[in-house]
Amino acid sequence: MLRAYRYRLYPSKKQRVALEATLDTCRHLYNDALGSRKLQAELYRLPIAKQWITVKSQSKALPVQKQTNKYLHLVHSQVLQDVLRRVNKSFENFFRHLKNHEKPGFPRFKSYTRYNSFTYPQTGFKIVGKKLELSKIGKVNIKLHRNMTGKIKTCTIKRDIDIWYASFSVEIDDSLPEKTVIKSAVGNDVGINPLVALSNKEKKEPPKFLLQSEHKLAKEQRKLSRKDKGSRNRNKQRIKVAKVHRHIRQQRADFHQNLSKKLVEKYDFIAFEDLKIKNMIRNHHLAKSISDVSWNMLQSFTAYKAEWAGKVVTFVNPKNTSQECSSCGKIVKKNLSLKTHKCPYCGLVLDRHVNAAINILHRGLKKIGLGYTDLMPVRGLALNTPMTQEAHEFSRG
């Protein structure tokens, strides 16, 4: 089983130049390899599923390329081979989308801002004390803020504007914990306001990080639009805009990490709607707000935390969760402007989002009654154990 760890790097000025040079060399190799495949397809008009140039043939050609390109000698050989595997993977993804009759994106050349990482797949790296020794680069200071257990398989170096990170893929012997007995369960209705409504009537308001930083972002983007293309000043301003976006992204990730942690700690069973978020953001009236609250981030964080904690997360059909009465099951039509559910059949009066959360919980429990979830079989489900919706207070953000 693999697990990922990420740590911050603090390279010296000389090491930063070496890292940038390695990235640039990898990017040029990627573009050359991609160009060879595209040229071959154009010259011979090959069928889509047929490729004469393979990752194996391109890897064999690397020693010849090194004789004419001195910069390739400055990069570890396995890093260069991994670049060629990336090219191959991009074509495999393209063919897969075509086969599934999806709209494919043909592999494209990478500019400086679109190629930000390189990988040591097996060797060429080693942690020595508080430093990460990288082949052809040197010993880089690394902040090991948490212990890493298991056998390190790969090391990926990533640039985030002006910050560098090292991500390790680690193989561990531990298996996933057995499923705990489900004693507490909760349904979650995600939205724009509130961000989350729980089936026990708790709510979590959205922080709206993008809206809070919108004025600053607009100010920096206006300055960027006035700079001449290709100039140094434009590049400096581009970095300022990117840093504002990074700050928003980090705020959002930190918020969802904390919220998902609280959900997993307090509940044994968590149910979400299986929303088609990509389709929903096509609505230009709601796209910005949906992107800001980032439902998919919350759901994915909760899912992987629950998996490691032996808890259960499942996703249910979202159809009519807010229209259906959670008491009698009748459909009560209401538009988005109505925030209160009033059932004319049984007289239930409830907050619209809480009503939806209760329906989501009911559907989730019905789903695992078959013994399966979207993640794995439920091994510790206690069917005769009474389930409770524990009322836990979230800290108000």
N, C-alpha and C positions, 0 to 999 in steps of 0.2 A: 504494500500500500504506500502511495506517495503522499507527501505533505509538503507544503511550500512555506518558506520563511523569507522575509525581506528585511534587509538592514541598510542603514544609511552609510554611504561612503564619504570620506573626507580626503580627496586626492590633493596632492600638492600642485603647484602651478605647472611643473614639468610633467607630472602624471596626468593632469587634465588635458594637456596638449596631446599626450600619447593616447589617451582615451578617445579624444576627438578624431585623431588621425586613424585609429583603428575603426571607428564607426564609419568614417568617410571611405576607407578602403573597402570595407564590407559592402557599403552602399554601391560603390562603383562595380564591384564584382557581381552584386545582385542584378544591377541594370544590364551589365554585359551578358550575363547568363539568360536573362529574360529576353534581351534583344536577339540573341542567337536563335532562340525558339520561335520568336515572332517572325524573324526573317525566313527561317526554314518553312514555316507554314505559308508565308506569302509567296515564296518562290515556287514551291511545289504544290501549293493548293491542297494540302493534306486534309483528309477528313478530320473532324474535331477529335475523335477518339484515338487518332493515330499520331504518335510522336516518335520520330527517329532519334532525336536528342533526348537522352535520359539523364537523370542525376548521376548515374554510374559513369556514363561516358564523359560528362562534364567534370566529375571528380578526377578521372584519369588524366584529363587535360591540364589539371592545375600545375603539375611540375613544369610543363612546357610554358605556361603563362608566366610562371615565376622567373623564367629566364629573360623575358622581355619586359616584365613589370617589377621593378625593384621594390615597390611598396608592398607587394604581397609577402615579401620576406619579413616584414615588420609585424605580421599577424600570425598567431598560432595556427598550424595547419588544420586542426580540428574545428577551429572557429570558421575558417574558410569553407570547409566541407559542410558545416551547418548552414551557411548562407545558401549554398546550392540546394540543400534540402528544403529550405524555405521557399525557393523558387518552385521547386517541384510540388510542394504542398499547395501553393497558390493555384497551380494548374489543376491539381486534383480537386480542389474545392470548386473551381470553375466548371469542371466536367460533371461533378456531382450535382450542382445546381441545374445544369442543362438536363441531366438525366431525370431529375425530379420535376422537370417542367417549371422551374422557378426562374425568376429574372436574374441572370448571372452578371457578375462584374468581371470583365476580362482583366487579368493581371496587368498592373500598370507600373511604370517606372517610378522610382522613389526619389523625391527631392530631399534636400537637407533636413527639412522639418518633418518628413514622413518616415525617416529611418532612424530609430532611437535606441536600438538595443543590439547586442551580439551575445552569443552563447558559447560557453565551453562545455561540450556535451559529455566529456569523460575526464580528460586530464587538462593540465595547464593552469590549475588553480589550487590553492592550499591555504587554509587558515592557520596562521602562526601567531599565537597570542592574541593581541588586539589588532592584528594586521591581516589583510587578505593579499596573499602573494599571487599575482597574475603574470602569466608568461608573456614576455615582450613588453611588459608595462612596469612591473616592480611591486613592492610591498605598499599597499594602500591602507590608510587608516580606516577601520570599520568599527561602527558602534554596535556591539552585540548586546542589545537591550534585553534579550531573552535567550534562554538556553535552547540549543538545537540538538535533538536526539535522533539517532538513526544514521544510516549511511548516505552521504551526499552523492547524488547522481549527476546533477548538472548545476552549472552556475551561469546565470544570465546577468549581464551588466546593462543597466538601463539609464538613459539620460532623461530627466524631466526638467527641461529648460536649462537651468543652471545647477541642478541638484542631481547627484548620482546615487543609484541604489544597486545593491547586489541581491538577487533572488536565487535561493537555493531550492532545488527539488530534492527532497530527502525521502529515502525508502525506510519505512519503519516496519517492525515485525508485529506490532500490536494490531489486533483486529478491532473492528468496530464494537463498541460495548453492546451487550444484550439490551433489548428494548425494556424500558422500565414499565412497571405496572401503571396504567393510565388512571390517575386519581383526579386530575384536574384538566379541563379542556376549555378551549376558547376559540371563537370564530372571529376573524378580522375582516372588516370591510374597509378597504383602502379608498381614499378619495383625495380631493384637493383641500377641502375644509369641512371636517377635520381630516387630518392625514390618515389616522387609524381610528375606527370605532370598534370597540370590543363588544362581545355578546354579553358581558357583565355590566354594560352601560358606561364603561370608562371611555374616554376620548383622549387623543393626543393631537394637539394643534400643530400644523406644519410650520417650520421655522422660516421657510421661503428665503433661502440664502441668496438666490439669484436676484429677487426683487430688492433685497436689502443692499446689494452691491451694484444695482443697475445704474445708478447715477454715476458712480465712479467708473464703471465699465464704459458707459456711453461717452464720458469725458475723454478717456484714454483712446477709445476708438475714433473719436472725432480728430484727435491729434494725429492718429495713424493715417487717416484718410488724406491729410494735408501734406504728408511726406512724399518726396519723390521716390518712385519705384526703383529699387536697386541701390538706393543710397544707404550709407551707414546709419544715418539718423532714423530712417524707416525701420531698419533692423533693430535698433535700440528700442524704438517705440513698440515694435511687434512683440518684443520680449516683455515689456511692461503690460501689454494687453494679456499675453499668455499667463503672466503671474497672477493677474486678477482672476482669470478663469481657474487657475490652479487652486487659489485660495478658496473659491466657491466649491470646487470639487472636493477638496479636503474637508471642508466644513460639513458638506453633505454626507460624505463617507463616515466621518466620526459620529455624526448624529445617528445614522442608521446602524452603525456598529453597536452603539450603546443601547438603542431601542431594541434591536434584535436580541442582544444579550439578556435584557430584562425579560423579554417574552419567553426565551428558552429556559431561563432560571426558574420562572414562576409557573410554567404550564408544561404538562406532559404531552399534550396533544394540541396542535395549532393548525387551523384550517384557513386557507386563503382562496380567493377567486382565481381561476385560471384565465387571466385577462390577456387579450391580444393587444398589448401595449403599442406595438408598431403600427397597428391600424388606427388606434385611438389618437395618436399624435398627428395624424393627417388632418385632423380638425384644427384649422389655423387659429380658431378662437381659444382653444384649450391647450395647444401644443406646448407653449412656454410654461404654463402652470404644471402640466403633467411631467414635463422634463425636470422641473425644479424639485418636485416632491420625490421623484425617482422611486416608484413602486417596485420596479424590478430589483433594485439594489436591496431594498428592505427584505423582499421575499427570498432572494438568493442568500443573503447573509443569515437569515433565520434558518433556512434549510440546511446549510452546511454546519451551523452551530448545533442544531438539533441532532444531526446525524452523529456528531462526535460525542454528544451528551446522552445518546440512547433515547432521545425523545422522538416524537412523530410529527412530521409536517406533511400535509396533503393539500392538493389543489382541486377545486370543484368547479362544475359548470356555473358560470356567472349569470345565466339566463334567468331573468325575473327575480333575482334575489331581493331587490328593493320593492318590487311590485307584489310579491307573495306575502300574505299575512303569516307571521311566524306562529300564530295561535291556532287559526282554523285552516290555513292552507289555501284560502281563496285568493284570487288575483284581484288586487285593488289598484287600478290604473292611477298613476300620478306623474306629473311632469317634474323636471329637475328643480323647479322653483319651490316646490312643496317640500318642506323639511320635516313634516310630521306625518306619520302613518296613522290614519284613522280608518279602521275597518268597519264598514256598515253591517257586516254579517255577525261578528262576535263582539263588537264594541271596543276592541283593543285600540288604545291610543299610545303611541310609542314614537320615539325619535326614528326618523327614516333610516339612518345609518345603523342604529342599534338593531332595528328590525332585520335589516339585511345581514348583519353579523350573526344573528341568531339562526337565520336560514342557512348561512354558510356553515355554521357549526353542525346543524342538523344533517346537512348533506355530507359533510366530512365524516361524521360518525356512521352514517349509513354506508358510505363508501368503504370504510375500513371494516365494516361488518363482514365483508367478503374475505378479510384476512390480508389485504394488500394495500399499500399506499403507492404513491408515485415514486417513492425513494427506495423502499425495500419491504419485504414481508414484515408484518407486525408479529414479533415473536413473543412479546410480553403482554399482550392485550388481555386484560382481566374482564371478561364479559359480565361477570356477576358482581364486579366491584362498582359501587355507586360513584358516578363522576360528578364532580362539583366544579363550578366556575368560581374560583377564588377571586375575591375582590382585592386587588392589589393597587395601590396608588402609584402612578407614574410621577416622577418629578416633573414639574411643569417647566417646559423649555421656553 
